């Protein structure tokens, strides 16, 4: 059983790595499952034993990172922007593939939901629904994140968090 688990982990890791490499080279939208199979040197039946399609592989590639980010945000809910920027900086290759110009909009939608959920619970502006305030900040954070990724992570995460605080100071902690 342990040997099978190891093989499963190794196969999934190989598929994830192939996906990330190919997204960085060609972009997500242009990839096919066959491209991933060729790069990973994995058979079609093996791929489909693990994933429904390339979208499922893409989302699974982000699962571990998303879970760690969620834990960080839950532990310090007053700093979601800073935590996201630090997290992206620590995992540049994955964020570059999944959230940069080569990635698809699918992951951005999932990150959007993650950040929006975290913010909705803590933001309040008199007379403005929490969903609206959360959407405003989520869109700003993600916009800056994509810009930062597309500019090769220029400056550090603290700098970007400071920029964010200056742009949206009235309702948001960093």
N, C-alpha and C positions, 0 to 999 in steps of 0.2 A: 504494500500500500504506500509506504513512504517513497519507494522508487517511482511509483506511478505519479505521486504528487510532485516529485522533483521533475519528472518529464513534462508534466502539465505546466508547471511554472516555467520551465526552460522554453517550451514551445510558445507559451503566451508572451514571454519576454522577447523571444526572437521576432515574433509577429509585431509586437509594439515597437521594437527598435527599427524594424524594416519600415513600418509606417512613418515613424518620425523622420528617418533619413529621406524617404521618398517625398514626404510633404515639404521638407526643406529644399529638396532639389527641384520638384515639379509643381508643387501646390496640391492641396487636397482634392480640389474639384477635378483635376485631370487624372487622378489615380484610379486604377481598377483593382479589383481583388486579385486578378492575375498578376499585376505588377508587384503586389505585396507578396504573393506566393513565390514568384520568381526570386525576389530579393531575399526572402526568408528561407528559401529552399525547403518549402513545406508543401505538402499535397493539398489539393482542394478539399478532400474529405476531412483532413485534419483541421483545416481552417474552419470549416462549417461545424465541426464538432465543438469548437470553442466560441465562435461568433456567428451571428445571423448574417451580417454583411459588413462592409467597411465602416459604416456609421457606428455599429456596435463596437468594433475594434477601436475606433477613434474615441468614443466615450469611455471605454474601459481604460484606454491609455491615460485618461485624465482622472479616473476614479481615485487612485491612491493620493495623487496630489490634491485633488478636490477635498478628500476626506481630511487630510492633514491641515489644509487651509481652514476648513470648517471648524476643526478642533481649536486652532489658534484664534479664530474669530470668536468662538464661543467662550474662550478663556479671557479674552480682552475685547469685548464687544464695542468699546468706545474707540477702537483704533483700526477699523476695517481697511481703510485706505492704506495706511502704513503697513499693515500686515500683508495685504495683497501685493504691494510693491516689493516688500522684502522677500516674499515667497516667490514672486516671478524672477527676482534677481538671483535667488538661489537655484532656480530651475530654468535658467535662461533657454537652454536648448529645447526643452519641451514647450515652454511658453512661446518661443519663437515659431515653432512648428504649428502649434495649435491655435494661438491667438494672434499671431502676426499676419502680415499680408498673404503669406502662403497658406495659412490655415483656413478653415471654413468658418462660416457663421454659426455653425452648430455649437461649438464649444463656447463661443462668446455668449450665446443664449443661455447656456448652463451656468457660466460664471455670473452672468447678469442675474439669474435667479438666486444664486447663492448669496451674492452681495446684497441684492434687494431684500431678501428674507432677513438677513442680519440687520440691515438698517431699519427696516420697517418697525422692528421692535423697540427702537431706541430714539427715533427722531420725532420731533414735534415742533411744529410752527403754528402759532395761533391762527386759526381760520383756514389752515391748509391740511387736507387729509394726509395721514402718514404715508399712504401709498404714493402720493404725488411727490412728497419730499424725498422718499426713498428712491423713486424713479429718477428724480433730478440728480441726486448724488451718485446713484449707481451708473447712470449714463456718463457723468463727468469722470468718475473713477475709471471706467472702462475705456472711455475716449483717451484719457491720458495714458493708460496702460498700453493700448494699441499704438499710440504715437511713440511711446518710449521704446517698445519692442522694435518698431519699424525704424527707429533711429539708433539701433544697436545698443540699447540700454545706456545711452549717454548719461553721465552723472550717476549718482547712486540713488538707492531707494529713499534715503532720507531727504535728498534734494527734491525728488518728485513729490513726496508727501508734503514737504513745505510749500511747494508750488500749489498743490491741491488746497492746502489750508488757506493760502492767500486768495485763491480764486473763489472758494466757497466757505468763507469763515463763519457765516452767521448761524448755521444750524448743525454744523458737523464737527465732531472731534476728528482727530487724525487717525 
